[in-house]
Amino acid sequence: MINVFQPSLGEEELAAVREVFAGNWIGRGPRVAAFETAFADHLGVGREHVTSMNSCTEATFTALRLAGVGPGDDVVLPSVSFVGAANAVAAHGARPVFCDVDPRTLNPAVADVARAATPATRAVVVLHYGGYPGEVAGIARWCADRGIPLVEDAANAPASTVDGRACGLFGDFGVWSFDHGKIATAVDGGMFYARDPELVRRARKLAYLGLEEVSGHERAARAADRWWEVEVTSFSRRSVLNDVLAAIGAVQLRRLPEFLARRAEVVDRYDAALAGVPGVVTPPALPPGHRTSYYFYWVQFDSGVRDAVAADLYRAGVYTTFRYPPLHRVPRYGSAAVLPGAERAAEHTLNLPLHQGLSDEDVDRVVRELRAALERHVDPMG
């Protein structure tokens, strides 16, 4: 089976884990700190602006909490988005208000966000679909003009930029994922960014049970009496990263440029092989100044054959998917929105395999099976 996502892990990662084991400290420690510093350097910000967490979803929960989201508030987010973002809104007692997306880029425009906004809008969350930045700069300006915090879900976009500025830094908060399916993985884990370093300090406490950030060892070294006692500043969960995962993540972050280079080659091969194929449309070109992370490669079909094509591909050993099913259709969120762009995208879009482990032969096989499926299901007479 050719997988739609697949990690690239090897001897470097194993060596990093062995070092952690040899040091006899596997919890949150020096390797977490080093990983946070490396990621801050990757973004071009100081380490005081970032902190790690055990998942991107937890980072989203934290961002909304620090944005002051609560009961009676509305939070605007694209319907084509990860379920964790909507859950984070609803878990705070707020109402997810879903906005439409462009049916080709699957990202919201400024006008989509503006149409969905209400007088009760407390925050906006945007996703960079497949690593494409979208209109994030314009949405950030729209939010800033109205004093509405913007949370960027940059899980798809660890290396995406607009005019050299990293996605995740346009809003008040940014969150990233290092789970098993991401370009650079730590097996699991996430990263949190805030423009205000004070909010990062608060986030660190929230991520560790609301405790002050002084360990027992540090208290003992200062000859503090009863260093084992704790000071609780908030009723919070435990959602920290550990040194084992951080060691893997640090290696993967160093390898990110090579991963991106190979993914770009795969995308170019898909583009060339699928150009002009009747009945299928490849991703749109990036606007000037935009750089993608090549997380998704999506094709769209002119007619209603997507599901049949996906089934044929699966039977042929090619796993595909559609990320992300529109959230306004999920009954639990209670939305009555009619969003034609998201709905069209949901019926016509398919994510093909895209990861750095694909060989040229794998890509050729995907294309060959896709063409065969189209020939079976698309009427040549229209």
JOQUIBEL-V974300 format. One record per pair of residues at least 12 apart in sequence whose C-alpha atoms are under 10 Angstrom apart, sorted by the first residue. I is the first residue (numbers start at 1). GAP is how many residues later the second one is. D is the distance in whole Angstrom. If there is no record, write none. Layout:
# JOQUIBEL-V974300
i;gap;d
I;GAP;D
I;GAP;D
This chain:
# JOQUIBEL-V974300
i;gap;d
1;313;8
1;314;9
1;315;8
1;316;4
1;317;6
1;318;7
2;311;10
2;312;9
2;314;9
2;315;6
2;316;5
2;317;6
2;318;9
2;350;10
2;351;7
2;352;10
2;355;10
2;356;8
2;360;7
2;361;9
2;363;9
2;364;8
3;311;10
3;314;9
3;315;7
3;316;5
3;317;7
3;318;10
3;349;9
3;350;6
3;351;8
3;352;9
3;354;10
3;355;9
4;177;9
4;292;9
4;293;10
4;314;8
4;315;6
4;316;6
4;317;7
4;347;8
4;348;6
4;349;4
4;350;6
4;351;7
4;354;10
5;175;9
5;176;6
5;177;8
5;178;9
5;290;9
5;291;9
5;314;9
5;315;9
5;316;10
5;346;10
5;347;9
5;348;6
5;349;6
5;350;6
5;351;9
5;352;9
5;353;10
6;174;8
6;175;6
6;176;8
6;177;8
6;179;10
6;347;9
6;348;8
6;349;6
6;350;8
6;351;7
6;352;9
7;172;10
7;173;7
7;174;7
7;175;7
7;176;7
7;177;8
7;178;7
7;179;10
7;180;9
7;245;10
7;252;10
7;348;8
7;349;8
7;350;8
8;172;10
8;175;8
8;176;8
8;177;8
8;244;8
8;247;10
8;251;8
8;347;9
8;348;7
8;349;7
9;175;10
9;176;9
9;177;10
9;178;10
9;239;9
9;242;9
9;243;8
10;238;10
10;241;10
12;235;10
12;236;8
12;239;7
12;240;9
12;243;10
13;173;9
13;231;10
13;232;10
13;234;7
13;235;5
13;236;8
13;237;9
13;238;6
13;239;8
14;233;9
14;234;8
14;237;10
15;232;9
15;233;9
15;236;10
16;15;10
16;227;10
16;228;8
16;229;10
16;230;9
16;231;6
16;232;6
16;233;10
16;234;9
16;235;8
17;226;9
17;227;6
17;228;8
17;229;9
17;230;6
17;231;7
18;226;9
18;229;10
19;225;9
19;228;9
20;223;7
20;224;6
20;225;10
20;226;10
20;227;7
21;222;9
21;223;8
25;217;9
25;218;8
25;219;9
26;216;6
26;217;5
26;218;6
26;219;9
26;220;10
26;221;10
27;213;9
27;214;8
27;215;5
27;216;5
27;217;7
27;218;9
27;219;10
28;24;10
28;212;7
28;213;6
28;214;4
28;215;5
28;216;9
28;217;10
28;218;9
29;212;9
29;213;7
29;214;6
29;215;10
29;217;9
30;212;9
30;213;7
30;216;9
30;217;10
31;210;10
31;211;8
31;212;5
31;213;8
31;214;9
31;215;6
31;216;6
31;217;10
31;218;10
31;219;8
32;19;9
32;20;8
32;21;10
32;208;9
32;209;7
32;210;6
32;211;5
32;212;9
32;213;8
32;214;5
32;215;7
32;217;9
32;218;9
33;14;9
33;18;9
33;19;9
33;208;10
33;209;10
33;210;9
33;213;9
34;13;10
34;209;10
34;212;8
34;213;9
34;216;8
35;12;10
35;16;9
35;17;8
35;156;10
35;208;9
35;210;10
35;211;6
35;212;7
35;213;9
35;214;7
35;215;5
35;216;9
35;218;9
36;12;9
36;13;10
36;14;7
36;15;6
36;16;6
36;155;8
36;156;10
36;210;9
36;213;10
36;214;9
37;12;10
37;13;8
37;14;9
37;213;10
38;211;10
38;212;7
38;215;8
38;216;9
39;12;9
39;13;9
39;119;10
39;152;8
39;210;10
39;211;8
39;214;8
39;215;10
40;151;10
40;153;9
42;116;9
42;117;9
42;124;9
42;211;9
42;212;10
43;115;9
43;116;8
43;118;10
43;122;8
43;123;6
43;124;9
43;125;9
43;126;8
43;150;10
44;121;9
44;122;8
44;125;10
45;121;10
45;124;9
45;148;10
45;150;10
46;151;9
47;146;9
47;150;9
47;153;10
48;145;9
48;146;9
48;147;9
48;148;9
48;149;6
48;150;9
48;151;10
48;152;7
48;153;8
49;124;10
49;143;8
49;144;6
49;145;6
49;146;6
49;147;7
49;148;5
49;149;9
49;150;9
49;151;6
49;152;9
50;123;10
50;124;9
50;125;9
50;141;7
50;142;5
50;143;5
50;144;7
50;145;9
50;146;10
50;147;8
50;149;10
50;150;6
50;151;9
50;153;9
50;154;9
51;124;10
51;139;9
51;140;6
51;141;5
51;142;7
51;143;9
51;149;7
51;150;8
51;152;8
51;153;7
51;156;9
51;189;9
51;190;9
52;123;10
52;124;9
52;125;10
52;137;7
52;138;6
52;139;4
52;140;6
52;141;9
52;151;9
52;152;8
52;155;9
52;187;9
52;188;7
52;189;6
52;190;9
52;194;9
53;122;10
53;123;10
53;124;9
53;125;10
53;135;9
53;136;6
53;137;5
53;138;6
53;139;7
53;150;9
53;151;9
53;154;7
53;155;9
53;185;9
53;186;6
53;187;5
53;188;5
53;189;9
54;123;9
54;124;9
54;125;9
54;132;10
54;134;7
54;135;4
54;136;6
54;137;8
54;153;9
54;184;9
54;185;5
54;186;5
54;187;5
54;188;8
54;191;9
55;120;9
55;121;8
55;122;6
55;123;7
55;124;7
55;133;6
55;134;4
55;135;4
55;136;7
55;137;9
55;184;8
55;185;9
55;186;8
56;28;9
56;29;9
56;97;8
56;98;9
56;99;7
56;118;10
56;119;6
56;120;5
56;121;5
56;122;8
56;123;8
56;132;9
56;133;7
56;134;4
56;135;6
56;136;8
57;25;9
57;26;9
57;27;6
57;28;7
57;29;10
57;30;9
57;31;8
57;96;9
57;98;10
57;118;8
57;119;9
57;120;8
57;132;9
57;133;8
57;134;10
58;26;9
58;27;10
58;30;8
58;117;9
58;131;9
58;132;8
58;133;9
58;134;9
58;149;9
58;179;10
58;180;10
58;181;7
58;182;9
59;26;10
59;29;10
59;94;9
59;114;9
59;115;8
59;116;6
59;117;8
59;118;9
59;130;9
59;131;7
59;132;7
59;133;6
59;134;9
59;144;9
59;148;9
59;180;9
60;24;8
60;25;7
60;26;10
60;27;10
60;28;7
60;29;9
60;65;9
60;91;8
60;92;9
60;93;8
60;113;9
60;114;8
60;115;6
60;116;9
60;130;10
60;131;10
60;132;8
61;23;9
61;24;8
61;25;10
61;26;8
61;27;5
61;28;8
61;29;10
61;30;8
61;31;8
62;26;9
62;111;10
62;113;10
62;130;8
62;137;10
62;138;10
62;140;9
62;141;7
62;142;10
62;144;8
62;145;8
62;174;10
63;25;9
63;60;10
63;62;10
63;86;10
63;87;9
63;88;7
63;89;10
63;109;9
63;110;6
63;111;8
63;112;8
63;129;8
63;130;9
63;131;8
63;136;9
63;137;10
63;140;8
64;21;10
64;24;7
64;25;7
64;28;8
64;30;10
64;58;9
64;59;8
64;60;9
64;61;9
64;85;9
64;86;9
64;87;8
64;109;9
65;23;9
65;24;9
65;27;7
65;138;9
65;141;10
66;83;10
66;107;9
66;128;10
66;133;7
66;134;9
66;136;8
66;137;8
66;140;10
67;55;8
67;56;7
67;81;9
67;82;6
67;83;9
67;84;9
67;105;9
67;106;9
67;132;9
68;24;9
68;54;8
68;55;9
68;81;9
69;19;10
69;20;8
69;21;10
69;22;10
69;23;7
69;24;8
69;25;7
69;26;10
69;52;9
69;53;6
69;54;7
69;80;10
70;19;8
70;20;9
70;21;9
70;22;5
70;23;5
70;24;5
70;25;9
70;52;9
71;18;10
71;19;9
71;20;9
71;21;7
71;22;4
71;23;5
71;24;8
72;20;10
72;21;7
72;22;6
72;23;7
72;48;7
72;49;9
72;50;9
73;16;9
73;17;10
73;19;9
73;20;8
73;21;5
73;22;6
73;23;9
73;24;10
73;45;10
73;46;9
73;47;5
73;48;6
73;49;6
73;50;8
74;15;8
74;16;10
74;19;9
74;20;6
74;21;5
74;22;6
74;23;6
74;24;10
74;42;10
74;43;8
74;44;7
74;45;8
74;46;5
74;47;4
74;48;6
74;49;7
74;50;9
75;14;7
75;15;9
75;19;7
75;20;6
75;21;5
75;22;6
75;23;8
75;41;9
75;42;8
75;43;9
75;45;8
75;46;6
75;47;6
75;48;5
75;49;6
75;50;7
75;73;10
75;74;10
75;75;10
76;13;9
76;19;9
76;20;6
76;21;5
76;22;6
76;23;7
76;36;10
76;37;7
76;38;9
76;39;10
76;40;7
76;41;6
76;42;9
76;45;7
76;46;8
76;47;7
76;48;5
76;49;6
76;50;8
76;74;10
77;12;10
77;19;7
77;20;6
77;21;5
77;22;6
77;23;9
77;24;10
77;31;9
77;35;10
77;36;8
77;39;9
77;40;10
77;46;9
77;47;6
77;48;5
77;49;6
77;50;8
77;74;10
77;250;10
78;18;10
78;19;8
78;20;5
78;21;5
78;22;6
78;23;7
78;28;9
78;29;7
78;30;6
78;31;10
78;34;9
78;35;8
78;38;10
78;46;9
78;47;8
78;48;6
78;49;7
78;248;8
78;249;8
78;250;9
78;261;10
78;264;9
79;17;9
79;18;9
79;19;5
79;20;6
79;21;6
79;22;7
79;27;9
79;28;10
79;29;9
79;47;10
79;48;10
79;245;8
79;246;8
79;247;5
79;248;5
79;249;6
79;250;9
79;251;10
79;258;10
79;260;8
79;262;10
79;263;7
79;264;9
80;18;9
80;19;9
80;20;8
80;21;7
80;22;10
80;23;10
80;26;7
80;27;8
80;28;9
80;46;10
80;47;8
80;49;8
80;243;8
80;244;5
80;245;6
80;246;5
80;247;6
80;248;9
80;261;10
80;262;6
80;263;9
80;265;9
80;266;8
81;17;9
81;20;10
81;25;9
81;26;9
81;44;9
81;45;8
81;46;6
81;47;9
81;48;8
81;72;9
81;242;8
81;243;6
81;244;8
81;245;7
81;246;7
81;247;10
82;45;8
82;71;9
82;73;10
82;241;8
82;242;6
82;243;8
82;244;9
82;245;8
83;241;8
83;242;9
83;243;9
83;244;7
83;247;10
85;40;8
85;41;9
85;42;9
85;66;10
85;68;8
85;242;10
86;12;9
86;39;9
86;241;8
86;242;10
86;247;8
87;245;10
87;246;9
89;34;10
89;36;10
89;244;10
90;242;10
90;243;8
94;26;10
94;27;10
94;28;9
95;25;10
95;26;9
95;27;10
95;238;8
95;239;9
95;240;9
96;25;10
96;28;10
96;29;10
96;231;9
96;232;9
96;237;7
96;238;9
96;239;8
97;16;10
97;19;7
97;20;8
97;21;9
97;24;9
97;27;9
97;230;10
97;231;8
97;236;9
97;237;10
97;238;7
97;239;10
97;240;8
98;14;9
98;15;9
98;18;7
98;19;9
98;27;10
98;228;9
98;229;7
98;230;6
98;231;10
98;235;10
98;237;8
98;238;9
98;239;7
98;240;9
98;241;8
98;244;10
99;12;9
99;13;6
99;14;6
99;15;9
99;16;8
99;17;5
99;18;9
99;27;10
99;228;10
99;229;9
99;238;8
99;239;9
99;240;7
99;242;10
99;243;9
100;12;6
100;13;8
100;15;9
100;16;8
100;226;9
100;228;10
100;237;9
100;238;8
100;239;5
100;240;7
100;241;6
100;242;6
100;243;9
101;12;9
101;238;8
101;239;8
101;240;5
101;241;5
101;242;9
101;243;10
101;244;9
102;32;10
102;238;9
102;239;6
102;240;7
102;242;9
102;243;8
103;197;10
103;237;8
103;238;5
103;239;6
103;240;8
103;241;6
103;242;5
103;243;9
103;245;9
103;246;9
104;177;9
104;178;9
104;179;7
104;180;7
104;194;9
104;195;9
104;196;8
104;237;8
104;238;10
104;240;9
104;241;7
104;244;10
104;245;9
105;23;10
105;24;7
105;25;9
105;27;8
105;28;10
105;29;8
105;178;7
105;179;7
105;180;9
105;181;9
105;193;9
105;236;10
105;240;9
106;21;9
106;22;9
106;23;6
106;24;9
106;26;9
106;28;9
106;218;9
106;235;8
106;236;7
106;238;10
106;239;7
106;240;9
106;243;10
107;19;8
107;20;7
107;21;7
107;22;6
107;23;9
107;25;8
107;26;8
107;27;6
107;28;8
107;29;9
107;234;10
107;235;9
108;18;8
108;19;9
108;20;9
108;21;9
108;26;7
108;27;7
108;28;9
108;31;9
108;233;9
108;234;9
109;25;7
109;26;6
109;27;8
109;29;8
109;30;7
110;24;10
110;25;7
110;26;8
110;27;9
110;28;6
110;29;5
110;30;9
110;31;9
110;32;7
110;33;10
111;24;10
111;27;10
111;28;9
111;31;10
112;27;10
112;227;10
113;12;10
113;13;9
113;26;8
113;29;9
113;30;9
114;25;9
114;28;8
114;29;9
116;221;9
121;27;8
121;28;10
122;25;9
122;26;6
122;27;7
122;28;9
123;20;8
123;24;9
123;25;5
123;26;5
123;27;6
123;28;7
124;15;9
124;16;9
124;19;8
124;24;7
124;25;6
124;26;5
124;27;6
124;28;8
124;47;9
125;14;10
125;24;9
125;25;6
125;26;5
125;27;6
125;28;7
125;46;9
125;48;9
125;49;10
126;13;9
126;14;10
126;24;8
126;25;7
126;26;5
126;27;6
126;28;8
126;42;10
126;45;9
126;48;10
127;24;9
127;25;6
127;26;5
127;27;6
127;28;8
127;29;8
127;30;9
127;40;10
127;41;10
127;48;10
128;24;8
128;25;7
128;26;6
128;27;8
128;28;6
128;29;6
128;30;10
128;32;9
128;39;8
128;40;9
128;164;9
128;165;10
128;167;10
129;24;9
129;25;9
129;26;9
129;27;6
129;28;8
129;163;10
129;165;10
129;166;8
129;167;8
129;194;9
129;195;9
130;24;10
130;25;9
130;26;5
130;27;7
130;30;10
130;162;8
130;163;7
130;164;6
130;165;5
130;166;4
130;167;7
130;168;8
130;193;9
130;221;9
131;23;8
131;24;8
131;25;5
131;26;4
131;27;8
131;28;8
131;29;6
131;30;9
131;36;9
131;160;8
131;161;5
131;162;5
131;163;6
131;164;5
131;165;7
131;166;10
132;22;10
132;24;8
132;25;7
132;28;7
132;29;9
132;30;10
132;35;9
132;152;10
132;153;10
132;154;8
132;155;10
132;158;8
132;159;7
132;160;5
132;161;7
132;162;8
132;163;9
132;164;9
133;21;9
133;23;9
133;24;8
133;27;6
133;28;7
133;29;7
133;33;9
133;34;7
133;35;10
133;153;9
133;154;9
133;157;7
133;158;7
133;159;7
133;160;9
134;28;9
134;33;10
134;152;9
134;153;9
134;156;8
134;158;10
135;27;9
135;152;10
136;14;10
136;16;8
136;26;9
136;31;8
136;32;9
136;33;10
136;34;7
136;35;8
137;25;8
137;26;10
137;28;10
137;30;9
137;32;10
137;33;6
137;34;9
138;32;9
139;31;9
139;32;9
140;12;9
140;29;10
140;30;6
140;31;6
140;32;9
141;29;9
141;30;9
143;28;8
143;29;10
144;27;9
144;28;9
148;23;10
148;24;9
149;22;7
149;23;6
149;24;8
150;18;10
150;20;8
150;21;5
150;22;5
150;23;6
150;24;8
151;17;8
151;18;9
151;19;9
151;20;6
151;21;6
151;22;5
151;23;6
151;24;8
151;42;9
151;43;9
152;15;8
152;16;5
152;17;8
152;18;8
152;19;6
152;20;8
152;21;6
152;22;5
152;23;6
152;24;9
152;41;9
153;14;9
153;15;7
153;18;10
153;20;9
153;21;6
153;22;5
153;23;7
153;24;9
153;39;10
154;12;9
154;13;6
154;14;6
154;15;9
154;20;7
154;21;6
154;22;5
154;23;8
154;37;10
155;12;10
155;13;9
155;19;9
155;20;7
155;21;4
155;22;5
155;23;8
155;24;9
155;27;8
155;28;9
155;35;9
155;36;9
155;140;9
156;20;8
156;21;8
156;22;10
156;26;8
156;27;8
156;136;9
156;137;7
156;138;8
156;139;6
156;140;8
157;18;10
157;19;8
157;20;9
157;25;10
157;26;9
157;134;9
157;135;7
157;136;5
157;137;8
157;138;7
158;17;10
158;18;7
158;19;8
158;20;9
158;24;9
158;25;8
158;26;8
158;95;9
158;98;9
158;134;9
158;135;6
158;136;10
158;137;9
159;24;10
159;97;8
159;98;9
159;101;8
159;132;8
159;133;7
159;134;5
159;135;9
159;136;10
160;130;7
160;131;5
160;132;5
160;133;5
160;134;9
160;135;10
161;128;8
161;129;6
161;130;5
161;131;7
161;132;9
162;125;9
162;126;9
162;127;5
162;128;5
162;129;6
162;130;9
163;125;8
163;126;5
163;127;6
163;128;8
164;125;8
164;126;8
164;127;8
165;124;10
165;125;9
165;126;10
166;125;9
167;123;10
167;124;10
167;125;10
168;24;9
168;25;8
168;26;9
169;24;8
169;25;8
169;26;8
170;25;9
171;22;9
171;23;8
171;24;8
172;21;8
172;22;6
172;23;5
172;24;8
172;27;10
173;19;7
173;20;5
173;21;5
173;22;7
173;23;9
173;26;9
173;27;10
174;17;8
174;18;6
174;19;5
174;20;7
174;21;9
175;15;7
175;16;6
175;17;5
175;18;6
175;19;9
176;13;9
176;14;5
176;15;5
176;16;7
176;17;9
177;12;6
177;13;4
177;14;7
177;15;9
178;12;6
178;13;8
178;67;9
178;68;10
178;70;10
178;71;7
178;74;9
178;75;10
179;70;10
181;114;10
181;174;9
182;113;8
182;173;9
183;69;9
183;70;9
183;72;10
183;73;8
183;76;7
183;77;8
183;80;9
183;110;8
183;111;9
183;112;7
183;171;10
183;172;7
183;173;8
184;64;9
184;65;7
184;66;9
184;67;9
184;68;5
184;69;6
184;70;9
184;71;8
184;72;6
184;73;10
184;75;8
184;76;10
185;60;9
185;61;10
185;63;7
185;64;6
185;65;9
185;66;9
185;67;6
185;68;8
185;71;10
186;55;10
186;58;9
186;59;5
186;60;6
186;61;8
186;62;5
186;63;4
186;64;8
186;65;9
186;66;7
186;67;9
187;57;10
187;58;7
187;59;9
187;61;8
187;62;8
188;53;9
188;57;7
188;58;9
188;60;10
188;61;9
189;50;9
189;51;9
189;52;6
189;53;9
189;56;7
189;57;8
189;60;9
190;49;10
190;50;9
190;51;8
190;59;10
191;50;9
192;12;9
201;12;9
202;31;10
202;32;10
204;35;9
204;36;8
205;27;9
205;28;8
205;29;8
205;30;10
205;31;8
205;32;10
205;33;9
205;35;10
206;27;9
206;28;7
206;29;8
206;30;5
206;31;7
206;32;8
206;33;8
206;34;9
207;29;7
207;30;6
207;31;5
207;32;5
207;33;6
207;34;9
208;24;10
208;26;10
208;27;10
208;28;7
208;29;6
208;30;5
208;31;6
208;32;6
208;33;10
209;23;7
209;24;8
209;25;7
209;26;7
209;27;4
209;28;5
209;29;5
209;30;8
209;31;9
210;20;10
210;21;8
210;22;5
210;23;5
210;24;5
210;25;6
210;26;5
210;27;8
210;28;8
211;19;7
211;20;6
211;21;5
211;22;6
211;23;7
211;24;9
211;25;9
211;27;10
212;18;8
212;19;6
212;20;7
212;21;7
212;22;10
213;17;10
213;18;9
214;13;9
214;16;9
214;17;10
215;12;8
215;13;8
215;14;10
215;15;9
216;12;6
216;13;8
216;14;9
256;37;10
257;36;10
258;98;8
259;34;10
259;35;10
259;96;8
259;97;5
259;98;9
260;32;9
260;33;7
260;34;7
260;35;9
260;95;9
260;96;7
261;32;10
261;33;9
261;95;8
262;32;10
262;92;10
262;93;8
262;94;5
262;95;8
262;96;9
262;97;9
263;30;8
263;31;6
263;32;8
263;33;10
263;34;10
263;91;7
263;92;6
263;93;5
263;94;9
263;95;8
264;28;9
264;29;9
264;30;7
264;31;10
264;90;10
264;91;10
264;92;9
265;29;10
265;91;9
265;95;9
266;28;9
266;31;9
266;87;10
266;88;7
266;89;8
266;90;8
266;91;10
266;92;8
266;93;8
266;94;7
266;96;10
266;97;7
266;98;10
267;15;10
267;16;10
267;27;8
267;29;9
267;30;7
267;87;8
267;88;10
267;96;9
269;91;8
269;94;7
269;95;8
269;98;10
270;12;8
270;27;9
270;29;10
270;82;9
270;84;10
270;90;10
270;93;7
270;94;8
270;96;9
270;97;7
271;12;8
271;26;10
273;90;9
273;91;8
273;94;7
273;95;9
273;98;10
274;25;9
274;93;7
274;94;10
274;96;9
274;97;9
277;94;8
277;97;9
278;23;9
278;24;9
278;93;9
278;96;8
278;97;9
278;100;9
278;102;9
279;20;10
279;21;8
279;22;6
279;23;5
279;24;7
279;26;9
279;92;10
279;95;7
279;96;9
279;98;10
279;99;7
279;100;9
279;101;9
279;103;9
280;19;6
280;20;6
280;21;5
280;22;6
280;23;9
280;26;10
280;68;10
280;69;10
280;90;10
280;91;9
280;94;8
281;17;9
281;18;6
281;19;5
281;20;6
281;21;8
281;67;10
281;68;9
282;15;8
282;16;7
282;17;5
282;18;7
282;19;9
282;67;10
283;13;9
283;14;7
283;15;6
283;16;6
283;17;8
284;14;10
284;15;10
294;60;8
294;61;9
295;56;10
295;58;10
295;59;7
295;60;8
296;26;10
296;27;9
296;54;10
296;55;6
296;56;8
296;57;8
296;58;6
296;59;9
297;53;8
297;54;6
297;55;6
297;56;7
297;57;6
297;58;10
298;22;10
298;23;9
298;24;8
298;25;9
298;50;10
298;51;6
298;52;5
298;53;4
298;54;6
298;55;9
298;56;9
299;49;8
299;50;6
299;51;5
299;52;7
299;53;7
300;44;10
300;45;8
300;46;10
300;47;9
300;48;5
300;49;4
300;50;6
300;51;9
301;44;10
301;46;9
301;47;5
301;48;7
301;49;8
301;73;9
301;77;10
302;46;7
302;47;10
302;76;9
303;44;9
303;45;8
303;74;9
303;75;8
303;76;9
303;79;9
304;43;7
304;44;7
304;73;9
304;74;9
305;42;9
305;43;8
305;68;9
305;69;8
305;71;10
305;72;6
305;73;7
306;16;10
306;40;10
306;41;7
306;42;6
306;43;7
306;44;7
306;67;10
306;68;9
306;71;9
307;14;10
307;40;8
307;41;9
307;42;9
307;43;9
308;65;8
308;66;9
308;68;9
308;69;7
309;41;9
309;60;9
309;61;7
309;62;9
309;63;9
309;64;5
309;65;7
309;66;10
309;67;9
309;68;7
309;69;10
310;12;10
310;40;8
310;41;9
310;42;9
310;60;9
310;63;9
311;62;9
312;57;8
312;58;8
312;60;9
312;61;6
312;62;9
312;64;9
312;65;10
313;39;10
313;53;8
313;54;10
313;55;10
313;56;6
313;57;7
313;59;9
313;60;7
314;55;10
315;54;10
316;49;10
316;50;9
316;53;7
316;54;10
316;57;10
317;48;10
317;49;9
317;52;9
318;34;8
318;35;8
318;44;9
318;47;9
318;48;7
318;51;8
318;52;9
319;32;9
319;33;8
319;34;7
319;47;9
320;30;7
320;31;6
320;32;5
320;33;6
320;34;10
320;46;10
321;28;9
321;29;6
321;30;5
321;31;7
321;32;9
322;23;9
322;24;8
322;25;9
322;26;9
322;27;7
322;28;5
322;29;5
322;30;9
323;23;9
323;26;9
323;27;8
323;28;7
324;18;10
324;21;10
324;22;8
324;25;10
324;27;10
325;17;9
325;18;9
325;20;9
325;21;6
325;22;9
326;13;9
326;16;6
326;17;7
326;19;9
326;20;7
327;15;9
328;14;9
328;15;9
329;14;9
352;14;8
352;15;9
352;18;10
353;13;8
